[in-house]
Amino acid sequence: MLNYVVMKFDLINHVVDELAAQLAGARVSKIYQPAPEILLFKLWNGKETLRLLLSAEGQKSRLHLTSKTWPNPHIPPRFCQLLRARISRIYSVSIVNDDRIVQFNCTGGRGDCRLLIELTGKSSNLILLNDQGLIIDVLKRIPAEGGQRVILPGKEYLLPEKLEIQQKIDKGSAPQLENNHSWNQTVEKLYSCNEHTENKHDFYRQLQQTINRQIKKLQKRLLSIEKDLQKQQNFAVDRQIGELLLANLHLITRGLVEIELQNYYLQPPETLTIQLDPLLLPAQNAERYFKRYKKGLRGEQHSLRRLGETQAELEWLEQLDYQLKDSVKNSDIEEIAQELRQAGLLKDKNRLHTKRTLQPSIPHETTSPSGFRILWGRNNRQNDEISTKILKNGDFWFHVQHAPGAHVVMKVANTNLGLKDADLSYAAAIAAGYSKSRNDHKVEVMLADAKAVHKPKGCRAGLVNVLRYKTLTVKPFRLS
C-alpha cells in the first residue's frame, strides 16, 4: 500500500512540474462537471487550448491534461457554478505541504482565491479557499462527525494529517514515460485504460441486473395469472345454472334460499342444489348467475391476454439474457442496451449524453457445404432483419426449439445449386451452436420454409410466429 502511495506521489510531482510551466497565467474559458466527482477546465495559455481534468474519485483521484472529449451537462452542479463565478485565470500550480495536495492560485471577478485538490484516496476532495484561508465551498462537504476534519463553507481550512513519504521505490516499479509521451499523457493513458475496463464491466453488470430483475418480476406475474385462471375455470357452470333457473321459473318463489333442480347437462341427469337470494325475484336470480358468468368470461379473457403478453415479454427477455452472455462485441452489447432503453427498463447511470451514436452491427454469414449463403443474428435487431427482410420465398429458416437463440436463414431461392441434407444439417447445427443449448450434445432445431414464418404486428424485435415446421436433431456447431 505504501509503495502505491509513493508511486502516486511521484506521478503527481511529475505532472505538476509539467503543469506549472504550461498553465502559468492561463485564462479559463470554460469549466464543467461531466461526472459527480470530476471537473474539467478549458484553458488558453496564449499558445494553445488545454483541457485540465481534476478528479476526486477515491482510488481514481488524479489530475492531468486530457485530450478526451467529455459530455457537458445542461445544468451545471452547485460547485461547478461557483468555480465559474470565482475563477477566470490560473496564475500558478504547486504541491502543498510536500504531500498529495495540489494548489492552483487563481483570480476572478471577486478577487484572488485558491483551488486545492486533495488526491488522498477515499478522502479525495476539491476545495475552494479565499485569500485568507477560509473555505468558500467544497465539492464534498464533511461535517463534524467521527473525529474527521470539518470541511464546510466558512470554516478555516486545515491540512489533512501528513503522510510521510520518504521511501524510495524500485526503478523497476517506478512509473516510466512511453514513446516520448509527457507525464500528463502517461497518467491519462494509465487511468483511461482502467476506467474503460471498469465502466465496461459496470455497464455489463447493470444490463444483466436489469434483465434478471425483470425476468423475476414476470415469472412472479405468471404465477399470479395462472392462479387467477384456476379460480376462473368454473364460470361456465354459472351460465348453466342460469339456464336451469330460467327453465324452472314456475318452481321458484320469492323468499327461497335454495332449490333442487335436475341438471340435464349431465348424462344421466343429477340433482343439483342451487343457492338463491331470497330478496330477488326468480328471474332476477337467474340474471344474477348470468352476470357472474359474463364477469368470469371477461376475467378469463383478460387473464389469457395478460398470459400471452407476459409469456411474449418473458421470451424476449430470455432472448436478451442469452445474447448478453453470448455477446463478444461492444456493438452487440450496446444494441441490447438500446432495446432495454426503448422498453423503458434501463436508466443509464452517470451517462450525461442526451443521445448516443449507435453503429449497427451486421448479421454473421458463412456458406454451407454446397455453397448456399447462411446468415444468422447475434441480437434481436439482426434477428428481425434476417426473418423479415433477408428471408424470401424459397429460403429456409432455422431456430433451436424451446430455447433462446439466433435466427438462421439459408438462402436457397434463385440459386442453381443442388440442395443436400448436409446443407440443412449444417445450417441447423449453426442455429444450435448460437443458442442457449450450445453446450448440449444433441439439440432439436426447427426447420421452416419462408412462407411459414411471419412477424405479428406490434410484437417486439426478434419475435416471430412459425405456423408449421419440422425438426432436425443435430450437434451444435460454432465457427471459431
Secondary structure by P-SEA (a helix, b strand, c coil): caaaaaaaaaaaaaaaaaaaacccbbbbcccccccccbbbbbbbcccbbbbbbbbccccccbbbbbcbbbbbbccccaaaaaaaacccccccccccccccbbbbbccccccbbbbbbbccccccbbbbbcccccccccccccccccccccccccccccccccccccccccccccccccccccaaaaaaaaaaaaaaaaaaaaaaaaaaaaaaaaaaaaaaaaaaaaaaaaaacaaaaaaaaaaaaaaccccccccccbbbbbccccccbbbbbbbbcccccaaaaaaaaaaaaaaaaaaaaaaaaaaaaaaaaaaaaaaaaaaaaacccaaaaaaaaaaaaaacccccccccccbbbbbbbbbbbbccccbbbbbbbccaaaaaaaacccccccbbbbbbccbbbbbbbbbcccccccccaaaaaaaaaaaaaacccccccbbbbbbbccccccccccccccbbbbccbbbbbbcccccc
